[in-house]
Amino acid sequence: MKVAQSFSLFGVLALYGLATIDADEQPKIVGGEKENDAVPYQISLQVLINSFYGLGPKTWAHNCGGSIVSPNYVVSAAHCLDGIDAPRMSIVYGTNDLRNDGNKGTRTMIQSFKIHPDYVELDRCDIGIIRVVDSFVYSDAVKPISYSDEHVDGGVPCVLTGWGYTLPVRVGRTPQDLQRAELTTITNEECRTRGFPVNPTEICTFTRIGQGACGGDSGGPLVCNNQLAGVVSYGTRFCGIGSPDVFTRVSEFKTWIDENQL
């Protein structure tokens, strides 16, 4: 049985609202660092929630990451979308900075989304595709990332980016500056020996204790060989404690992604 937890924030936000810990007190993704360069394919998938204890107006809160793959579509994790109505979600893109409600970037609403029909939480096919209302206008700050059916094996250096928690325990507020971590893939066989019974539709990374994805990174991009190789899916309840992180293996879903951009 998998003892694991998905890396979205929706459940945490629904229970606790937005806390007030300053993101500058948490300068790094777990074992990573602030991303100073533009990541033009990166998006913040946000959910409309009540303010703390229901006081004041509703606000947009970062929930998951995602990747621009074409002028109208984003790839993210299925568990970031499951059970949430499209009108309650939006996407902020073209920025590394989510301060001031993400207004340094551009916000667009979600027209519709599709979850892979074989999706089972913490088990398989944790991938979804999102169609935005307003097409992305490409620039130096906004570009799609390529993906292919090329299989990525173990021992490959990759980069993970996201606005997930920077501490092993998911408390306080997620960082407002985009973070990055350099991770290395491991084979699925090695991932299984480390306690995760992964299947061919998944890919794992493990670099060192104290480094990895955390809540809020779900759906975000694992980029290997300059291509989108993984979508953040799940890991242990406490982040960066010496267990692998599990991603949806994008190469296994290239045809499905292509067919659903119609």
Phi and psi in degrees as a GROMACS rama.xvg file:
@    title "Ramachandran Plot"
@    xaxis  label "Phi"
@    yaxis  label "Psi"
@TYPE xy
-78.9301  125.799  LYS-2
-102.018  92.5473  VAL-3
-149.468  170.411  ALA-4
-146.709  137.501  GLN-5
-69.5908  160.801  SER-6
-102.543  26.8109  PHE-7
-87.5309  167.18  SER-8
-106.712  -7.50878  LEU-9
-57.6  -44.1654  PHE-10
-62.6663  -40.3601  GLY-11
-65.3864  -45.4182  VAL-12
-65.9116  -38.9346  LEU-13
-63.3316  -33.2384  ALA-14
-83.0604  -39.3558  LEU-15
-116.266  -12.0935  TYR-16
71.7543  -162.652  GLY-17
-94.6193  122.837  LEU-18
-81.66  177.569  ALA-19
-114.7  10.3626  THR-20
-65.0979  131.771  ILE-21
-69.3644  131.143  ASP-22
-62.8905  -25.837  ALA-23
-67.5014  -16.06  ASP-24
-79.6942  -8.36973  GLU-25
-126.949  71.7282  GLN-26
-73.5597  -8.25153  PRO-27
-132.748  142.254  LYS-28
-57.432  160.98  ILE-29
-56.7969  105.702  VAL-30
77.6203  11.1803  GLY-31
-114.476  -149.36  GLY-32
-157.469  166.137  GLU-33
-63.7755  135.984  LYS-34
-86.5823  113.567  GLU-35
-90.5224  -19.9146  ASN-36
-95.3446  156.369  ASP-37
-64.6701  139.677  ALA-38
-118.417  84.8264  VAL-39
-65.6296  -17.3725  PRO-40
-91.7035  -12.4091  TYR-41
-75.5352  136.627  GLN-42
-129.677  159.572  ILE-43
-108.113  117.935  SER-44
-88.4061  119.092  LEU-45
-118.502  151.987  GLN-46
-120.928  139.885  VAL-47
-82.6482  119.225  LEU-48
-130.998  163.928  ILE-49
-69.4809  150.508  ASN-50
-69.4681  174.859  SER-51
-53.9103  123.793  PHE-52
59.0369  21.4001  TYR-53
76.6721  9.88335  GLY-54
-89.4208  134.673  LEU-55
84.4951  -177.567  GLY-56
-73.9271  162.245  PRO-57
-67.206  156.201  LYS-58
-141.818  157.706  THR-59
-83.9173  133.203  TRP-60
-128.083  134.746  ALA-61
-59.8186  134.712  HIS-62
-122.04  -45.5851  ASN-63
-148.086  170.897  CYS-64
-101.385  -173.482  GLY-65
178.737  175.189  GLY-66
-133.966  130.737  SER-67
-71.0638  126.677  ILE-68
-118.699  -11.8176  VAL-69
-166.062  174.114  SER-70
-59.2576  -21.199  PRO-71
-123.49  0.896825  ASN-72
-132.653  147.786  TYR-73
-127.989  142.286  VAL-74
-103.577  132.966  VAL-75
-145.096  -169.253  SER-76
-89.0431  145.317  ALA-77
-61.0707  -39.1062  ALA-78
-69.8168  -14.5002  HIS-79
-76.1407  -19.194  CYS-80
-109.531  -27.3252  LEU-81
-60.8033  123.433  ASP-82
84.0388  5.47799  GLY-83
-116.829  131.761  ILE-84
-73.1867  140.67  ASP-85
-53.6626  -40.8704  ALA-86
-63.4617  -15.4442  PRO-87
-89.2036  1.49191  ARG-88
-122.647  151.264  MET-89
-146.395  171.781  SER-90
-126.339  133.088  ILE-91
-109.47  132.286  VAL-92
-143.022  167.71  TYR-93
80.0082  20.7117  GLY-94
-154.414  154.001  THR-95
-98.3037  -2.83778  ASN-96
-120.524  118.758  ASP-97
-98.8602  13.4063  LEU-98
-64.4836  157.56  ARG-99
54.1293  48.1773  ASN-100
62.9342  26.0864  ASP-101
71.6491  20.1546  GLY-102
-78.6662  1.85252  ASN-103
-77.352  -16.0407  LYS-104
-107.05  -155.372  GLY-105
-122.608  136.446  THR-106
-105.81  136.305  ARG-107
-134.254  146.586  THR-108
-81.4563  166.26  MET-109
-99.0115  125.139  ILE-110
-78.2988  -44.7364  GLN-111
-166.304  168.363  SER-112
-149.214  159.142  PHE-113
-128.334  134.489  LYS-114
-100.993  140.399  ILE-115
-56.2192  134.133  HIS-116
-63.9666  -20.744  PRO-117
-99.0444  12.8776  ASP-118
-63.584  130.705  TYR-119
-133.231  121.964  VAL-120
-56.215  135.252  GLU-121
58.9524  23.7179  LEU-122
-137.909  -53.2226  ASP-123
-164.984  158.912  ARG-124
55.3272  41.5904  CYS-125
-82.6611  74.1324  ASP-126
-148.606  144.946  ILE-127
-144.944  159.639  GLY-128
-125.383  136.883  ILE-129
-116.926  132.799  ILE-130
-102.49  128.117  ARG-131
-93.304  157.3  VAL-132
-69.5505  -47.3043  VAL-133
-107.065  127.032  ASP-134
-60.8683  146.465  SER-135
-70.2693  135.078  PHE-136
-100.382  113.436  VAL-137
-70.8797  145.103  TYR-138
-159.163  -172.236  SER-139
-62.0191  -27.1343  ASP-140
-96.1031  -8.14628  ALA-141
-138.126  109.264  VAL-142
-148.697  151.585  LYS-143
-78.39  161.395  PRO-144
-110.104  142.454  ILE-145
-80.4619  160.983  SER-146
-148.847  158.379  TYR-147
-151.036  -178.495  SER-148
-93.7839  15.3059  ASP-149
-71.3463  125.185  GLU-150
-77.0356  128.728  HIS-151
-99.1764  121.817  VAL-152
-94.5625  -167.794  ASP-153
-75.6928  160.222  GLY-154
79.6475  16.4089  GLY-155
-100.338  127.129  VAL-156
-73.4211  135.253  PRO-157
-138.461  168.992  CYS-158
-125.283  129.961  VAL-159
-108.61  133.674  LEU-160
-127.025  149.645  THR-161
173.665  172.072  GLY-162
-107.65  31.5051  TRP-163
-76.8601  169.402  GLY-164
-53.9037  146.825  TYR-165
-102.402  -1.18105  THR-166
-120.026  153.832  LEU-167
-59.0985  -32.9181  PRO-168
-96.5495  131.881  VAL-169
-84.9491  79.3442  ARG-170
-128.647  159.922  VAL-171
76.8167  -157.424  GLY-172
-104.985  146.87  ARG-173
-72.8845  158.245  THR-174
-65.9018  150.953  PRO-175
-92.7252  -18.482  GLN-176
-94.6711  135.825  ASP-177
-59.8249  136.219  LEU-178
-110.257  160.581  GLN-179
-138.678  151.283  ARG-180
-143.756  138.728  ALA-181
-93.395  116.615  GLU-182
-119.821  162.248  LEU-183
-123.273  134.147  THR-184
-70.8383  152.496  THR-185
-122.864  159.623  ILE-186
-67.974  157.899  THR-187
-62.6999  -32.941  ASN-188
-62.6438  -45.6043  GLU-189
-65.1491  -37.8407  GLU-190
-60.5735  -38.9859  CYS-191
-66.1138  -38.6468  ARG-192
-66.7625  -19.9209  THR-193
-94.1464  10.1471  ARG-194
105.706  5.12273  GLY-195
-116.869  110.258  PHE-196
-76.9631  65.6831  PRO-197
-72.7369  159.147  VAL-198
-115.458  175.253  ASN-199
-61.5602  -16.5507  PRO-200
-85.1747  7.59853  THR-201
-124.87  157.787  GLU-202
-138.088  142.63  ILE-203
-118.354  153.336  CYS-204
-126.583  149.841  THR-205
-158.893  124.15  PHE-206
-117.493  -54.3178  THR-207
-163.131  162.986  ARG-208
-64.4683  137.451  ILE-209
92.003  15.8854  GLY-210
-144.698  138.45  GLN-211
153.322  -176.801  GLY-212
-77.1827  162.218  ALA-213
-151.969  -177.519  CYS-214
-53.0486  131.827  GLY-215
100.071  -15.5729  GLY-216
-87.4105  -14.5057  ASP-217
-46.2709  141.452  SER-218
80.4375  -12.1095  GLY-219
-77.7584  171.125  GLY-220
-88.0075  132.424  PRO-221
-104.058  115.082  LEU-222
-108.812  122.095  VAL-223
-127.797  133.876  CYS-224
54.8367  36.824  ASN-225
64.4878  20.6471  ASN-226
-129.478  154.883  GLN-227
-72.4171  108.52  LEU-228
-103.525  -28.0327  ALA-229
-144.038  154.376  GLY-230
-119.179  122.893  VAL-231
-56.3279  126.892  VAL-232
-117.905  -66.549  SER-233
-157.378  168.76  TYR-234
-163.94  -160.531  GLY-235
-76.7563  162.486  THR-236
-60.0763  -38.252  ARG-237
-102.643  132.797  PHE-238
-87.8197  145.966  CYS-239
64.3695  32.9084  GLY-240
-103.994  15.3126  ILE-241
106.702  14.2348  GLY-242
-113.349  155.762  SER-243
-65.7806  160.499  PRO-244
-103.29  142.399  ASP-245
-112.008  134.634  VAL-246
-124.441  152.241  PHE-247
-72.53  131.663  THR-248
-82.8169  106.527  ARG-249
-62.7455  -34.382  VAL-250
-59.0826  -27.3942  SER-251
-75.3135  -11.3475  GLU-252
-122.738  13.6296  PHE-253
-56.5883  -47.0761  LYS-254
-61.601  -43.7497  THR-255
-63.3944  -41.5877  TRP-256
-63.6252  -45.7988  ILE-257
-60.6128  -45.2156  ASP-258
-69.3006  -21.4453  GLU-259
-100.717  16.417  ASN-260
-108.497  56.0223  GLN-261
